[in-house]
């Protein structure tokens, strides 16, 4: 880490997987951040293309680039394992995807907002671009409701991990109270970190974008098309793979376990966390009116999932 104390220090966490096509452009944009002392930690999640070679080239060229060529763990576990391995000496931490392009002020914009507001986590809007870098406009407009409370995030996370900047204090909580690898296979790192932040210092959302969020056919995570076909594909995947089910109740359960003091007064979170009994399932269904604004599910869809233990 750079010892220049006039600038805030930040560790940027990146997980890569078969990302050779856009990786160099993103690495350059991260290393080109202004007004910060930045180290980049990259965990490669078992790539079989030229990603590892590119990373090794950058680590030899730039002393602030640290690379771990690891076995495949899945995107959520890969990001969090990388975070857990980074020294706790930085003032701030952030996540980076392998295929975006960061504007030069991305890190300092987030850090400045955290200093100004005292929040634990910063997130922002994203300018969506296609595979050639042509803008598709902002992901969210001023009319979109961004979910920042714990229960909103449990039901439907709307903020993206690639925009996150967070404090050392939150990073230490994540290290000392790690989410299970099983949960991170169902609800990935951005959902879990957002939920943790909502219970430990809060979230600041910036309507402006400080990055180009590249959308292409090989995205591991991205803006999903809200279509019947994509919805059916998700449901069929959960039907054949039990590990992908119960994401919301699993997340609620771990939040209650990891942060009991913060959770004890949140009756809805406690109810979502304990869905083993039919009595609690019925209680949750009866609160659909309160929940309906956080999910696109109809009452019948929601009630069916809860009754059959799929929530």
Secondary structure, DSSP 8 states (H G I E B T S, - for coil): ----TTSEEEEEEEEESS-HHHHHHHHHHHHT-SSEEEEEEEEEES--SSHHHHHHHHHHH-TTEEEEEE----HHHHHHHHHHHS-TT-SEEEEE-SS-EE-TTHHHHHHHHHHHH--SEEEEEEEEE-TT--EEEESS-TTS----SHHHHHH---S-GGG-EEEHHHHHHHHHT---HHHHTTS-HHHHHHHHHHHTT-EEEEEEEEEEEE--TT-SS------HHHHHHHHHHHHH-GGGS-HHHHHHHHHHHH-HHHHTT-HHHHHHH--SSHHHHHHHHTTHHHHGGG----HHHHHHHHHTT--
